[in-house]
């Protein structure tokens, strides 16, 4: 029993230390671990194309940690898939406001959201910024030039 408890505690500490977007520092270790676990589940739900459940889980995270950049970013990823581009843009803006480096592909997501929302100037600027983060090979492999 002690081993299980110690293993769980070490796992919880590991998750809290390695979380990309650390939750609010006022949360206790258990809350931080629950948030980290929910973020993993959110990513799984997005990969399973269960976007509505991913959004619901993100909302639950944001109740406890309203500035969690990863939760806002995952919401933006989900909103684009259910064709709610304005909500996606709002979630993306909140993610960037909380952590400008929330995801290396944040400008690509912004470009996709803005393009689909008909905000072509924003999309063009975002794809330009995204290209600056890529090597020539990546630009060619990802066909980013075709997006301009």
Helices and strands as residue ranges (DSSP letters): H 2-18, H 29-47, H 51-64, H 69-81, H 85-98, H 106-116, H 120-132, H 136-142, G 144-147
